[in-house]
Each structure stands twice: as C-alpha cells, then as structure tokens.
Amino acid sequence: MDINTTVSQNIKHIREQKKLTLDAAAKTTGVSRSMLAQIEKGDVNPTLSVLWKIANGYKVSFTSLIEESEKQATILPFKDITPIVEDSGKYINYPLFTFDEQRLFETYRIVIAPDGGLQAEAHLAGTEEYITVFSGNIEVTVGDTVYSLNEGDSIRFKADITHSYRNIGSQEVILAMLIYYSKRA
C-alpha cells in the first residue's frame, strides 16, 4: 500500500474513532474541512506540517498517521518459512511470529528427531519460555534440573539460564515454543 493511501485511511479511521464530523475535525486540527475531506479520499498529498496539525489536533502520534494499520489476521504458509537447522538436521526450528517491541514475545515450531537436541545459552534477564509438546517425548533441562515431558504436556521456565532440549523417545518430537522477553530487563 502506498503512503498516501495509508495516510488517508488512518486519518479517516482516527476521526471516525473519535466520533468527529469533518467540521469538528477541522476546528480541532486547524486544517480546513475541504482539505481533510481531500486527504481522507486520497486526492491530495498532505505536507508534513498539515500532518503534524492533524496529529496534534487528534492527540495521536505522528506515526499513527503514516504507519500501515495492523492486519486483522496474518497467515504464515508453512512452505514460506525458512527453518533454522541444528544438530546435523535433528533439531529444526521454524520461526513463526518474530519478536516486536509491542508484543514482547516470539513463537516457534520445533521438530526434533530421535536422539536430537539443542543446548541453549541463557537469554536476557527475565526471559521465560513456554513449551507445549504435541507429539513425542522430550527432556528439558533448566540449569541442573531435568524435566520429562510427554505428548500434551506443557512447561514454563525461566530461560535466563542455560537450558537444553533432547528427544528421549523413538519418534519425532513436535512442539510449540513461545519466548517471552520481560520489560524489566
């Protein structure tokens, strides 16, 4: 989507969210009614000073006017995910939803072949991992403590110390992993 379309959609959406008519928006922002209408239709390319007037009048950030709004849903086709392969192909990590500053987490699909595993370094202070096993049997070692998980089991642990994952069964392990990064760090 081009920037003018994004700006026009955002400005109209914010005005409607605030339940302002074009006349009320013009009074609030100091931008004429006709200019606001043209911007919302995408007929004009507003100057930076006009965008700042609108942002200040609506009491929103400048970036909220120029950034594409988040999609209602995002689909990640499995065929489009580039895996990270470890342990001679016995540990495969499929990055799904990557970290961003607003969500503070990232998610992965992990596949571990029999006898496969990974030794992980400590993450940032305050980091936690959440794992659910969908098939197979796995050992998760956190520090000096070993946890055995079977199909359907879940674990949450502080991941700011060394930890590891090892398939202890005869079938492939498939698990979902969420890594949460605390704001406290």
C-alpha positions as CSV (number, residue, x, y, z in Angstrom):
1,M,0.0,0.0,0.0
2,D,1.4,3.4,-0.8
3,I,1.9,6.1,1.8
4,N,-0.9,8.4,0.6
5,T,-3.5,5.6,0.8
6,T,-2.2,4.6,4.3
7,V,-2.4,8.2,5.5
8,S,-5.9,8.8,4.1
9,Q,-7.2,5.6,5.7
10,N,-5.6,6.3,9.0
11,I,-6.8,9.9,9.2
12,K,-10.3,8.9,8.4
13,H,-10.3,5.9,10.8
14,I,-9.0,8.1,13.7
15,R,-11.5,10.8,13.0
16,E,-14.3,8.2,13.0
17,Q,-13.0,6.6,16.2
18,K,-13.1,10.0,17.9
19,K,-16.7,10.4,16.5
20,L,-15.8,13.7,14.9
21,T,-17.6,15.2,11.9
22,L,-15.3,16.8,9.3
23,D,-16.4,20.2,10.6
24,A,-15.5,19.3,14.2
25,A,-12.2,17.8,13.0
26,A,-11.4,21.0,11.1
27,K,-11.9,23.0,14.3
28,T,-9.8,20.5,16.3
29,T,-6.9,20.4,13.9
30,G,-6.8,23.8,12.3
31,V,-6.9,22.1,8.9
32,S,-9.8,23.1,6.6
33,R,-12.8,20.8,6.2
34,S,-12.2,20.6,2.4
35,M,-8.5,19.7,2.9
36,L,-9.4,17.0,5.4
37,A,-12.0,15.6,3.0
38,Q,-9.5,15.5,0.2
39,I,-6.9,13.9,2.4
40,E,-9.3,11.2,3.5
41,K,-10.3,10.5,-0.1
42,G,-6.6,10.2,-1.0
43,D,-6.9,13.1,-3.5
44,V,-4.1,15.2,-2.1
45,N,-0.6,14.5,-0.7
46,P,-0.6,16.4,2.6
47,T,2.5,18.3,3.7
48,L,4.4,17.4,6.9
49,S,3.1,20.5,8.6
50,V,-0.5,19.5,7.8
51,L,0.1,16.0,9.1
52,W,1.5,17.4,12.3
53,K,-1.5,19.7,12.8
54,I,-3.8,16.7,12.4
55,A,-1.8,14.5,14.8
56,N,-1.7,17.3,17.4
57,G,-5.4,18.1,16.9
58,Y,-6.4,14.4,17.2
59,K,-3.9,14.0,20.1
60,V,-2.2,11.0,18.4
61,S,1.4,10.2,17.5
62,F,2.6,11.3,14.1
63,T,3.5,7.7,13.2
64,S,-0.1,6.6,13.8
65,L,-1.0,8.7,10.7
66,I,1.7,7.2,8.5
67,E,2.1,3.5,9.5
68,E,0.1,0.8,7.9
69,S,-2.5,-0.4,10.3
70,E,-2.2,-4.0,11.6
71,K,-4.0,-6.6,9.7
72,Q,-6.9,-8.4,11.3
73,A,-5.2,-11.8,10.7
74,T,-1.9,-13.0,9.4
75,I,-1.4,-16.4,7.8
76,L,2.1,-17.9,7.6
77,P,2.1,-20.7,4.9
78,F,4.4,-23.4,6.2
79,K,6.1,-23.6,2.8
80,D,7.2,-20.0,3.1
81,I,9.0,-20.4,6.5
82,T,12.8,-20.8,6.3
83,P,13.9,-23.3,9.1
84,I,16.9,-23.0,11.2
85,V,18.6,-26.4,11.3
86,E,20.9,-27.6,14.2
87,D,22.4,-30.9,15.4
88,S,23.0,-32.2,11.9
89,G,19.4,-31.8,10.9
90,K,18.0,-33.5,14.0
91,Y,16.8,-30.2,15.5
92,I,14.7,-27.9,13.2
93,N,13.4,-24.6,14.4
94,Y,10.6,-22.9,12.3
95,P,10.4,-19.2,13.3
96,L,6.7,-18.2,13.2
97,F,5.9,-14.9,14.7
98,T,9.0,-12.9,15.3
99,F,9.7,-10.5,18.2
100,D,8.4,-7.0,18.2
101,E,8.6,-4.3,20.8
102,Q,4.8,-4.2,21.4
103,R,4.2,-7.9,22.0
104,L,7.5,-8.8,23.7
105,F,7.4,-12.4,22.5
106,E,8.2,-14.7,19.6
107,T,6.9,-18.1,18.6
108,Y,8.4,-21.2,17.0
109,R,7.5,-24.6,15.8
110,I,10.3,-27.1,16.8
111,V,10.8,-30.6,15.3
112,I,13.4,-32.8,17.0
113,A,14.4,-36.2,15.5
114,P,15.1,-39.2,17.8
115,D,18.4,-38.5,19.8
116,G,18.3,-34.9,18.5
117,G,18.5,-31.9,20.7
118,L,19.9,-28.4,21.4
119,Q,21.9,-26.8,24.1
120,A,20.7,-23.2,24.5
121,E,22.6,-20.3,26.1
122,A,20.9,-18.1,28.7
123,H,18.6,-15.5,27.3
124,L,18.2,-11.9,28.5
125,A,17.4,-11.5,32.2
126,G,13.7,-12.1,32.9
127,T,13.1,-14.1,29.8
128,E,10.6,-17.1,30.0
129,E,9.9,-20.0,27.7
130,Y,6.6,-21.7,27.3
131,I,6.6,-25.1,25.6
132,T,3.8,-27.4,24.6
133,V,4.6,-30.9,23.3
134,F,2.3,-32.1,20.5
135,S,4.0,-35.4,19.8
136,G,6.8,-37.4,21.3
137,N,8.8,-37.4,24.5
138,I,11.3,-34.7,25.4
139,E,13.7,-33.8,28.3
140,V,14.0,-30.1,29.0
141,T,17.0,-29.3,31.3
142,V,16.9,-25.9,33.0
143,G,20.1,-25.3,34.9
144,D,20.7,-28.6,36.8
145,T,17.1,-29.7,36.8
146,V,15.7,-32.2,34.2
147,Y,12.0,-32.2,33.3
148,S,10.5,-35.1,31.2
149,L,7.5,-34.1,29.1
150,N,5.2,-36.4,27.1
151,E,2.7,-35.6,24.3
152,G,0.2,-33.0,25.5
153,D,2.5,-31.7,28.4
154,S,3.5,-28.1,28.8
155,I,6.2,-26.3,30.7
156,R,7.1,-22.8,31.6
157,F,10.5,-21.9,32.8
158,K,12.9,-19.0,33.4
159,A,15.1,-19.1,30.3
160,D,17.8,-16.6,31.6
161,I,20.0,-19.6,32.5
162,T,21.4,-22.3,30.2
163,H,18.8,-24.9,29.2
164,S,18.5,-27.7,26.7
165,Y,16.0,-29.9,24.8
166,R,16.6,-33.5,23.9
167,N,14.3,-36.0,22.2
168,I,14.3,-39.1,24.5
169,G,11.9,-41.2,22.5
170,S,11.8,-43.2,19.3
171,Q,9.5,-40.9,17.4
172,E,9.9,-37.3,16.2
173,V,9.0,-34.6,18.7
174,I,6.9,-31.7,17.6
175,L,6.4,-28.8,20.0
176,A,5.4,-25.1,20.1
177,M,7.6,-22.7,21.8
178,L,6.9,-19.1,22.9
179,I,9.7,-17.0,24.2
180,Y,8.6,-14.0,26.4
181,Y,11.0,-11.1,27.0
182,S,10.3,-9.2,30.2
183,K,10.2,-5.4,30.1
184,R,12.0,-5.4,33.4
185,A,15.3,-6.5,31.8
